[in-house]
Amino acid sequence: MKRHRAITIGLATGALLISACGTAGDGAGGEVLVSAASSLTEAFAEMEAAFETVNPEFDVVLNIGGSSALREQILAGAPVDVFASANTSNMDLVVDAGDVDGELAIFARNRLEIAVPSGNPAGVTGLTDFARDELLIGLCAEDVPCGDYGRQVLQNAGVTPNVDTEEPNVRALLTKVEAGELDAGIVYATDVASTDGGVDGVAVPDDDNVHADYPIAVLADAPNADGAEAFVAFVLSDEGRSILADHGFGLP
């Protein structure tokens, strides 16, 4: 069985450079370095396995983290073949820096949902509860997509939140909610679904909600351009779209 590897956001750029040394860029296969937003964790793990089944010459290496942190790695020169962001603004900065090869594509959509511990012990019913002083409330940090979107949702609802913690990515926030360390947080609907009952979801009204577009692109200095193009094509294929839909993502 082929070894599965994933680089996490906590690794330094130097470690990414070491990983890239084994990458083939001549069409012969090799590693494909994919930096993907935290909310894509399960979907892209399945995408990796499905892609490698039909493309055994390639070895996808997932680098999962907050989109803004992944963006900064790319702008700092880390070797990356494919970037999949949870919003367009982080991708736009990579495009503006000349680091994208060709056109980007919107491949998935998402929406926001309130996550509460299983059983909803604090009795959270909606966004107005984020202003309650007695509750422990979490949001993602402002500079990551889930933090930006979460604040937009609260602003749309006219709620000033009483925030106790700001997490570096959506999975860190979800983990604290699932552990009961927080009474509520705003995450993506797909994140709530990914816990299989580990957290409960409270719907955000359509009038207040924000719809997130997910862009994907091959990077200009991709160490393995052929692998990058093949992986992006797979994500955009019927099989890739089916995987995304199975994980609750909307499709453009």
Secondary structure, 3 states (H helix, E strand, C coil): CCCCCEEECCCCHHHHHHHHCCCCCCCCCEEEEEEEEHHHHHHHHHHHHHHHHHCCCEEEEEEEECHHHHHHHHHCCCCCCEEECCCHHHHHHHHHCCCEEEEEEEEEEEEEEEEEECCCCCCCCCHHHHHCCCCCEEEECCCCHHHHHHHHHHHHCCCCCCCCEEECCHHHHHHHHHCCCCCEEEEEHHHHHHCCCCEEEEECCCCCCCEEEEEEEEECCCCCHHHHHHHHHHHHCHHHHHHHHHCCCECC
